[in-house]
Amino acid sequence: MVGEGEESEPCIIKATERSKSGKHGHAKVRIVCVGLFDNNKRSLTIPSGHMVEVPEIFKGSAQINFIEDDSINIMDLESYESIDVDWPKEENSIKKLKELQADPDKISTAQVDYWKLAGKTLINRVFTN
């Protein structure tokens, strides 16, 4: 997680670089990462001994209840909890969801894999039969 408090954003690490320690300093690590929810690229330089917060990720499968222009309603297959989720950023998933939105009869056979982390929900993959 990059950031402080309410503004912290879970990220995927894309690259790391470690610099040697100086005469009086400590080694530094430069991390390049991309936010999961906003797709913003971030660069972070921290001491090599510094601890970084790692979010707990709950992974689940869900059935699509309905698709709206601004959100998607899904139901967890284990707990039957209903969740409103923003549209995914991945082009392939968007294409599949738009096809389902155009043909509502196929929605009942579609499922999604989703992640819950940092108080937010993200659709990871869309399955259609």
C-alpha positions in Angstrom: 0.0 0.0 0.0 1.4 3.4 -1.0 0.3 6.5 0.8 -0.8 7.5 4.3 -4.2 6.9 6.0 -7.3 7.4 3.9 -5.2 8.1 0.8 -3.3 4.8 0.8 -3.7 2.9 -2.5 -3.0 -0.9 -3.0 -0.5 -1.3 -5.8 1.1 -4.0 -7.9 4.9 -3.7 -7.9 6.3 -3.5 -11.4 10.1 -2.9 -10.7 12.5 -2.6 -7.9 16.0 -1.1 -7.7 18.4 -1.3 -4.8 21.2 1.3 -4.4 24.4 0.7 -2.4 24.8 2.4 1.0 26.9 5.5 1.1 29.7 6.4 3.5 27.2 7.4 6.3 23.9 6.3 4.9 21.8 3.2 4.5 20.9 1.4 1.3 17.8 2.6 -0.5 15.2 0.7 -2.5 13.3 2.4 -5.4 9.9 0.8 -6.1 7.9 1.4 -9.2 4.2 0.3 -8.8 0.8 0.8 -10.4 -2.4 1.4 -8.4 -5.0 -1.4 -8.6 -8.0 0.9 -8.6 -6.8 4.1 -10.3 -4.0 2.7 -12.6 -1.7 5.6 -11.6 2.0 4.9 -11.8 3.9 5.6 -8.5 7.5 5.7 -7.6 8.6 5.2 -4.0 12.1 5.5 -2.5 12.5 4.0 1.0 15.3 2.7 3.2 16.0 -1.0 2.6 15.1 -1.9 6.1 11.7 -0.1 6.0 8.5 -2.1 6.4 5.8 -1.7 3.8 2.1 -2.4 4.5 0.8 -5.4 2.6 -3.0 -5.5 2.2 -5.0 -8.7 3.0 -6.7 -9.8 -0.2 -10.0 -11.8 -0.1 -10.6 -13.6 -3.4 -14.0 -14.9 -4.3 -16.3 -15.9 -7.1 -19.6 -14.3 -7.8 -22.6 -14.4 -10.1 -23.6 -11.2 -11.9 -27.0 -9.9 -10.8 -27.3 -6.9 -13.1 -25.1 -4.5 -15.1 -25.7 -0.7 -15.0 -23.8 2.0 -16.9 -21.8 3.1 -13.8 -21.6 -0.1 -11.7 -22.1 -3.9 -11.7 -24.0 -5.8 -9.0 -22.6 -9.2 -8.1 -23.5 -11.9 -5.5 -20.9 -13.9 -3.8 -21.4 -17.6 -4.4 -20.5 -18.7 -0.9 -22.0 -16.0 1.4 -24.7 -14.8 -1.0 -23.6 -11.2 -0.2 -24.6 -8.6 -2.8 -21.9 -6.2 -3.8 -21.9 -3.1 -6.0 -18.6 -2.9 -8.0 -17.2 -0.4 -10.4 -16.5 -1.4 -14.0 -13.1 -3.1 -14.4 -10.2 -1.3 -16.2 -9.1 -4.3 -18.4 -10.4 -4.1 -22.0 -11.2 -7.8 -22.3 -13.4 -7.8 -19.2 -15.1 -4.6 -20.4 -15.9 -6.2 -23.7 -17.4 -9.3 -22.1 -19.5 -7.2 -19.7 -20.8 -5.0 -22.5 -21.8 -8.1 -24.5 -23.7 -9.4 -21.4 -25.3 -6.0 -20.9 -26.6 -6.1 -24.5 -28.0 -9.6 -24.0 -29.5 -9.9 -20.5 -30.5 -13.5 -20.9 -26.8 -14.6 -20.7 -26.1 -12.7 -17.4 -27.5 -15.7 -15.4 -24.7 -18.0 -16.8 -21.9 -15.5 -16.3 -19.5 -15.4 -13.3 -16.7 -13.2 -12.1 -13.6 -13.6 -9.9 -13.3 -10.6 -7.6 -10.8 -9.3 -5.0 -11.7 -7.4 -1.8 -8.9 -5.3 -0.4 -8.5 -2.0 1.4 -12.2 -1.7 1.7 -12.8 -1.8 -2.0 -13.9 -4.5 -4.5 -12.3 -5.2 -7.9 -13.5 -7.5 -10.7 -10.5 -9.5 -11.7 -11.9 -11.8 -14.4 -15.2 -12.5 -16.2 -16.4 -16.0 -17.2 -19.1 -16.6 -19.8 -20.4 -20.0 -20.8 
